[in-house]
Amino acid sequence: MIVIGIDPHMRMHTAVALERGTGELVTERTVTARERGHGELVLWARALDAERVWALEDCRHVSGSLERFLLARGERVVRVPPKLMAGARKGGRARGKSDAIDALAVARAFLREPDLPSASLAGAEREIRLLTDHREHLVSERTRIGNRLRWHLHDLDPSLEIPPGALDRYCWLDRLQTWLAGRDDGSALVAIARELVGRCRELTRRINGLERELEALLASEAEELLCLVGCGTLTAAKLVGEVAGVSRFAGESKLAKHTGTAPLPASSGQRQRHRLNRSGNRQLNCALHRIAVTQARMHPPARAYLERKQAEGKSRREALRCLKRHLARTVYRTLKEIERRKMTSASAPVLEPALT
């Protein structure tokens, strides 16, 4: 069996093939990052060995088209996080930096971490992730424009007080529009401030629209996840989009490790202990943290769980980490239930209406 490491770029993809048992380099190949080049890679790999696994550096916007091409042709694909690849490159004997060295590091990172979840064909999860990421980018843009607007408004009138978060609300944008209209003296400063107010309004309208789109999409794709206490629309969208298919994970412990909620052993001698896991997908970790904090404030079972953990001698932060680990298990089971529901509905026979 061979492992094919891929270093993807916008114009070219470099691949190296390693023997999985020995880690010995077999050969390498560079192709164009187009569909024709993808086909050349598949033919090249099939001529090398009947059993193979593709290890792609996880650069979604660059490697996404190649990943979808491979999956559509029945190939097994694994996404390798850049952090793992960087560690493998530092530990390698080859010095310097090149596409072949990077592809070799990707393959060796997979050999060191063979339990990485396999990629799968993107469905509704990809749509949810794209919408979520787009909304977050628009929120960042609104924040940047809002900061510029605040400085211009302070320049116009230092006594003007705008509460935090006010530029996200229509009522405050209307007040500022009226206030600027009364001070329109034809200066560039007032014109720029009015333009920025209009841009904040436009972005807010689109951000709210995206949230409604996500809410409707999740209502049909992951309704069970929305029933989890503390899991709102945006948190559920983050979970579905980042997990990208729960069937990729062999069990709930694998998902917990991927989210960084599974504690790492840090024992020495007779002292048995665990430490905080700072690795894993931090977006998923943040989503679970939001649910845990919300449940700790308003969900009686979660509050009782935290009190029990604290009675055992754990600190509040340690107890909250235990709750996050418990939530990772709950999220895994919920997503598996959603997956089973979809499979059942897809395989159910369609009954035709009787003729009368």
N, C-alpha and C positions, 0 to 999 in steps of 0.2 A: 504494500500500500504506500502511496506517496501523498505528501502534503504540498500543496501549491500555494506559496505565499505571493500576494499581490500588493504592489505599491501603486495605488491609483493616482492619476493626474488628469487634468482637463483634456490634454491632447494625447498622452501616451500612457499605457499600462505596462509595467514591468513585472514579470512573473518568474519565480524560481521554484524548482521542484526538488523536494528533499525526500529521502527514504525515511518513512516514519519510524522504523525500528532503530536505525543507526544514526539518523540525522545527517547523513552524508548528502552532499549536493549532487544532484543528478544532471541538471541542465537549467538553462534560463532562456527567456524569450521576452521580447518587447514588441508590442503591437500598438496600433492606433486605437484611441479611445472612442471607437465608433462601432456600429453593429458588425461591420465586416471584420474588424479586429477581434471582436468578441468571439465570432465564429471561428477565427483562426486559432484562438486560445483553446477553445473546446476541442477542436480536431487535434491540436498538438498534445493536449493532456490525455485524450483517449488513446493516442498512439503510445503513450508512455506506460500506462497501467490501467487495468480495468477498475481497480479500487482506488479512489482518490477523494480528497477533501480539499476544498478551496478555503483558504484563510485570507480574508480581505481586511485591510486596515479600515477601521470604522470611520470613514469620511463620507457621510450619507449623500451629500450633494455631488460628490465626485464619483463614488463607487456605486451609487444607487442603480444606474442603468445597467452596469455589468452584473450586479447582484441579481436583478430581476431577469436578465438574459439567462444566467446560469440556472436559476431556480425553475424557470419555465421549461428547461431541458432536462430536468430531473437530477441536477447536480446538487451535492451537499455543500452548503456554504456556511461558514462561521465568521462572525464579525469579531475582530480583534481590537480591543480598545487601544488607542495610541499610547496610553501609559505603559501597557505591557510591552508594546513594541519598543518603546524608548529604553526600557530596562534590558530587553534582550540585546539591543544594539550596543549598549554600554558594556555588557558582559561578553560580547563577541571578540574574536581575535582580529578581525579585519578592522583596520583603522580608516578614518575618513568618512565621507558622506557621498553616497550615490544611490540611485534608484534600486540597483541590484542589492546593495547592502541593506537598504530599508526593507525590500521584499524578503530577503533572507531573515531579517529580524522578525518580521511578521510571522513567517512560518515557524521559527524557533519559539516564538512566544506561544503559539498554539501547541507545540509539542510540550512545552512546560506546563500549559494549562489546558489539558485535553477536555475538561468539562465545560468549556465555554458553550453557551446555548447556540444551536443552529439557527440560521436565518430562515424565514418562511416568506411565501408570497404575500405581499401587502394587500390588505383588503380595506375594510372600513377603518382599521387602526391607523393606516397611513393617512387617510383623509382627516381623521381626528387630530393626528399629530401635526399635519400641515396647517390646519386651521388654528390649532393652539399656538404653534410657533409664530404664525403670522400675527395673531393677536398680541403676543408678547412683544414682538418687534414694534408694533404700532403703539403699544403702551410705553415702550422705551422712547420712541420718537416723540410722543406727547409730553413725556417728562422733560426731555431735552428742550422742546419748544416752550414749555411752561416755565422753565428756569430762565430762558432768555426773556420771556415776556415779563417776568417778575422784575428783572433788572431794569428793563425799559420803563415799567410803571413806577419803580422807585425813583428813577431819574426824573420822571414827570412830576411826581409828588411823593416825597419821602414819608409823608404822614399817612399815606394810603396803606391800610392793613388788609392783607389777603390771607385768610386761614389756610393751613395745610390741607391739600386735597381739594381746595375750592375750584381750581381750574378744571376739574373733572366733571363739574356739575353745570347744567344748563343755566340755572338761576344766576349763578355768579358770572357766567359768561355774558348773559344778557345785561347784568348790571354794569360790567366793564365796557360792553359795547356802547351803552347809553352814556356812561361817564366819559369815554373817549370822544363820542360824538359832540359833547358839550365843550370839549377842549380842542377841537379840530381847527388849528390855526394854519393849516397848510404845511406844517413842518414834516420832515421825513420821520422824526421820532414817533409822532402820533400815527402816521400812516403805517409804519412798520408794526406798531403795537396793535392796531386794528386788524392788520393782516394776520398777526400771530393769534389773536383771539378767534378769528374765523377758522384758522387752521386747527386750533384746539377743539373747536366745535365739530369740525369735519371728522377729526380723528376719533373723538368721543362717540359720534354717531356710528362710525364704522366698527369701533371696538364693541359697543353694545350690540350691534347687529351680528358680529361674529359670535358673541356669547350666546345669543338666541339660536344661531345656527348649530352651535355645539350642543345646546340643551335639547334641541329637536333630534339631533343625530344620536345622542346618548340615550334618549328616551326609547329609541328603537333598538339600539345596539347593546346597551349596558344598563338597562333599567334597574337590575338588581344591585349594581354598584352604587347607584344614587340613593338606595334605601339604607346604606351604611351610615350610621350617625356620624356627622362631622365631614362627610364627603359630599361637597357641593359639585356644581357643574364643572368648574375649572379644575378642581382636584381630580375628579373622575376622568376628565379628558386627559390630564397629564398621566394618570395611571395607565389608561388604555393605550395611549400613544407611545409611551416609553416602554411598556412591557412588550408591545408589538407582537402579540400572539402568545398566550400562556403555554401553549403546547410546545414551545421551544424549550421549556424547562422540565427536567425530569421529575421534579418534586418541589414541594413548598420550601424545602431547605435551600434548593438551588436559587429560587427566586429571592429568598431572604439574603443570600450571599450577594446576589446581583444588586440588591437595593442597599447593601451596606448596613442592614439591620441585624445580621447574624454576628454575634460577638466573636472576636478572635481569641484563641487560647494564648495565654501568656504565663504558663506555669513553669516553675523551676524547682527541681527537687521534690520535696513534700508539699510545697506550697502550690495549691491549685487555684488558679484565677483566670479571668478573662478580661480583655480590654476592649475599648471602643474601636469599632471598625470604621476607619475613615475612607475606605475605598468604596468601590461599587458605583452605581448610578446615583449621583447626588440629586438629580431631579426627582427620581422616585423616592429617595430618602426624604427630601423636603416635603413631598406630597404626603407621605406617611406621618411626618412630624406634624403637619397641619391638622391631620385627622386626630392624632394623639392629643395634641394640646386642646383641641375643641372638645373631645370626649372627656378629658380630665376636668374641664370646666363645667360641663352640663350633662354628662351621661353617668347615671348612678353606678352601673356595673363597672365602668372604667375607673370611677373614683374609688370604688371598693377594692378593685384590683391594685391600684396604686397604694392605697393604705395598707393592704396586706403585704405588699413588697417592702414598703418602708418599715413595717413592723418586724420584718425579717432581718433588718439591719441595713438595707440599701438606702442610699440617698435619694432625694427626689429626682435628680437627673438620671440615676441608674434605674429607678423604677419606671421612668418615662421611656427609657430605652427598651426595657422589657415589654412595655405596652406596644411599642413600635414593632418589635419582633412578633408579638401576638397578632398585630394588625396585618403584617406581611403574610402570615398564614391565612388570615381571614380573606384578604384580597385574592390570594391564590385560589382558594376554594370557591370564591364568588366568581372569578373569571373562568374557572373550570366549569362551573354550573352554567354560565352564559354560553360557553362553547358547546356543552352538551345540548342545551336548548336549541341552539342554531342548527346543530347536526340533526336533531330530531325533527325540527320543522322542515329542514331541507329534504329529508328522506321520507317524510310523510306523503302518502299518495294524494293526488289531487282528485277530489270527487266531482265528477261532472253532473250537472243538474239533470234530473230525470225528465224524459220527454213526456209531455202530456197531450 
